[in-house]
Amino acid sequence: LLDSIEQLRTITDQLLAKGGNLLSPNKQKMLIGVGQVWSDRMEAMAAARIESDAIMKRFTSTIIRRDRTQAQWTKALKEAEAPWDKFHAKDGVFLNQQNALTKKAFGSKIPGPPQVVDRLTVTNVAHIFGSNAGDVRNNLLFAETRTMMGKTKFNNHVYAQAENVAKASGTTPEAIGFSRDAVDDLYDRMLVSMGSDPKTASVFEPAMKQFEMFKSEADVLLRTAAVDPKEYAGVQAIIERTARNLEQLPQFAKKSRAKGMGAKNAQIDAAKVTWDETRQTAGTNAAKEYLNTFTDYTDQNMMDSFMKSIFPFWTYESQRYPFLAHLSMARPGTAANLGRWMDYTDGGYVNLFGMPIDLNPFRGSVWMGGFRRFLMKDYPEFFDAPGFSGIAEMFDAVSRGGFYPNIVVTGALSLWGSKEKGSQLYELLTPPFATLLNMYYVLDSESTVSKFLQESIFNDRFKDYQIRQALIGAGYEGDVIMAKRSEGFELTEVEQAAISAANRKVAITSVPSIQFGVFRYHEPDRNAAYEMALTMQSHFTGVDVDELRMMNATSDVTGSSASDRFPLSIGDQKLLREAEIVAKWNRNITAPLMPSTWSRQDDRVTLYYNEMKNISETAKSVGFEDYTDEQGNIISWDWLDAEFKAGRISGA
C-alpha cells in the first residue's frame, strides 16, 4: 500500500505537469493538497494496520494454539486495537484538512453555523454538509458490504466539518452544539430509528478502513454546480490518464497484459465484451448456491402456509432434507463420517470425564443429533387420555423427522393428555423459566415449596425418569422410592433425603442441557451394566459383542433385538439377572415414560413386589408377633432352622 501511494504521487505529478493547463494554477495547487492529505491519511492507516498485524503475529508465534487462554487473547486483541486508537485520534485532523481543501478547490461555500435547539439533530448535520437529512442517513449504510459506518468514523467526519464551519465563524464546534458527545448521541439515535443496535454497528470498522477511497470527494465533484464544465472535463481526462498509467504497474496489471505491456489490446477488448456475461453467470451461480445452502423464506405456497399453522418451523424443517441430500452427494465424506460417529459412540453421545452428563454435538443442528430418533425404539405414548392417544402417536411419529407441533397441540397434550398422571406443565416452560426453576432446585430441593412445585405444579415425566437414574446410580432402589412418591405413600427420612439429592443432581445437569441443547443426564454406571450384559450374552450364545450391539441398535428398524434372535435359557437368564451391576440397573427405570395408565400399574406392581419382599425378609429374620410357640418365642424361618439343627423339632 505504501509503495502504491508513492507511485500514485509520482504519476499524478507527471500527469499534472503534462495536462495541468486544463486547470488554473491555484486549483492545481489545491488539488495536489487534497491528494497529499489523502496520501498522508492512507500512510497513517497503513502504519496502523502494519503495527496491529505485527502485534497479532507476535502473539500467535510465541504462544502455541493449545496454550492460548481467553485472557491472553483478550489482552492481545486489546493491544492490537491500540494502533487504530492512535489513528482515530489523528483521523479528525486529516478529514478537517481534506474537507477544507476540497471545498476551496471547487468553489463550495462553507455554510454558517446551524441553530441547535436542545440537542443535535440530523437536520443540523445536513446543514453543515450542504445536503439533506435523507442523504445523511443514507451515508451511514455501505450497500456494497451491507455494513454501517462506525461511530468513530461518523464522529470524525461530522466533527471535522463542524470545525471548518465553526472556524469560518470564529468559534468552536462545541460552541455551535457539535461536541464529540453530542455527535455520538446523534449517531446512537439515528441507528435506533433505523432498527439497529448502536453497540454492534462498529464491529467491521477496522476492516472497512482498508477499502476507503475518494468516494466523498468524487461525490462533491458530481454535485457541485460551481465546477466549470471545461475544468470538470480536464479532471476527468487526468483521472483517465492516471488509470491508464496505473495499469502499467505490476500490482495493477491485468492478466491479459502479464506477458507484454500494451501488446494485447485485442484480448483486453474481448475481455471487456465478456465481462457482463461473466458477471451475470456469477450472479446466477451465487443465487443457486444461496438457495442450496440457506433456508428460503420467500417462495412460499399454500401448502407451506397451511403446514406452518401446525408446525411453526415448517419452512426450515421441510427444507432440511433436500439440503442434506445435496450436501451428501456433493461431499459424501460428510455423511460417511456422521455414520462412523454414530457407530463409535453411544448413539451420538460421549461421556464427559466420567460425570453423569453426555455430549452430542450434533443435537439442535441440521443433523438432528445424528438422526438417532429414527433408530430409537418406538415406545407407546405417555398421553393416553380418550381422544388424545391417537393424536399423540401421530405427532410423535412426525417429530422423529424433526417436525414439532405448535403450542396449541403441545399445550393440549400436556394439560389434558394424561389419563392417570395429571398435567405435565414443565413441558410448556420456555428455556429461561425452565433454567430458573432448575437453578432453584439446585439451591433448595428439600423445602416444602420445592417439593410442591415439582410434585404438584410442574410435573415432568422425563425428570422423574432422570431422578430414577440418579437414585439407582447412588445405590438406592429408585423405582420403589419414586413409585411410593407417585402413589402418595409416606417416605422415610432417608428416602426423602435421597430424592432431594437426586433432584439437585439432575437439576445441575439440566441447566446446561436446556441452555445449550447438546447435553443429557446419563449415569456412566448404566453403560457399564449394559456392556456387562452384552458380554455375558455373548458368552452364553457365542455371538460377537459388536454384532449383538448392532442388533440392539437397529432393532426398531429390523423388528428384532439380539434377545429375539438368540434367546437365552431360563438358567442363563437367571445368571444374567443376578450379576451385581446388571441387577442394580435391572429395574423399571422407563416406567414414567410409558402410557400413564401403564405407568401407574407398573408403580403399583413395583410396590406390591417390594412389600412382598419386605414381608419375606421379616418372616425370615424376625418373624411376626402373631406367630409364636408355646413358650412365646416369635417364629421365623431362621428360628425354625436353628431349632431343627438343634434337634428340638423334626420335619415329621
Secondary structure, DSSP 8 states (H G I E B T S, - for coil): -HHHHHHHHHHHHHHHHHHGGGS-HHHHHHHHHHHHHHHHHHHHHHHHHHHHHHHHHHHHHHS-GGG--HHHHHHHHHHHHHHHHHHHHHHHHHHHHHHHHHHHHTT----------SS--HHHHHHHHTS-HHHHHHTTEETTTTEE--HHHHHHHHHHHHHHHHHHTTS-TTTTT--HHHHHHHHHHHHHHTT--TTTTTTTHHHHGGG--SHHHHHHHHH-TTS-HHHHHHHHHHHHHHHHHHTTSGGG--GGGSSSSSS-HHHHHHHHHHHHHHHHHHHHHHHHHHHHHS---SS--HHHHHHHTTSTTHHHHHHHHHHHHHHHHH-HHHHHHHHHHHHHTBTTBEESTTSSEEE-TTTTSTTHHHHGGGTS-----S--STTTHHHHHHHHHHHTTT----HHHHHHHHHH--SSS---GGGG--HHHHHHHHHHHHH-SSSHHHHHIIIIIS--HHHHHHHHHHHHHTTS-HHHHHHHHHTT----HHHHHHHHHHHHHHHHHHHHHHHHSSEEE--HHHHHHHHHHHHHHHHHH---HHHHHHHHHTHHHHS--HHHHS---HHHHHHHHHSHHHHHH-S-TTGGGS-HHHHHHHHHHHHHHHHHHHHHHHHHHT--TT-B-TT--B--HHHHHHHHHHTSS---
